[in-house]
């Protein structure tokens, strides 16, 4: 299973099976951060948001889904970019797994870049980091699961 990994100036977070998230110190109206998101150097979105998450297909059924991101079949080799409560929200974007997502954060005292909700790097805006496919996928033991049967648990 593919994983994503965030890297900034002087730091690298461990690979994430589900998602990498950047967020301000507090969510809610007026508490977000300024974000600029580029995909392979091209501008995707810019503005004020609670945060941005970059999910794997596995992670598309977790935090990404709760932020109104799309479900992505695990056989699709992609990443999903989803803004969190943006003032001028762009639709979630599915990009090729070889893409480089660059996120610049501004207009906040601090921001947190979080790998799978466990490991956090605190950055002081203005700051920029990239999210790419991690070099090493992870193998999950156990019987194969049918994606569509697993989706029944969501309803």
Secondary structure by P-SEA (a helix, b strand, c coil): cbbbbbbcccccccccccbbbbbccccccccbbbbbbbccccccccccccbbbbbccccccccccccbbbbbcccccbbbbbbccccccccbbbbcccbbbbbbbccccbbbbbccccbbbbbccccccccccccbbbbbbcccccccccccccc
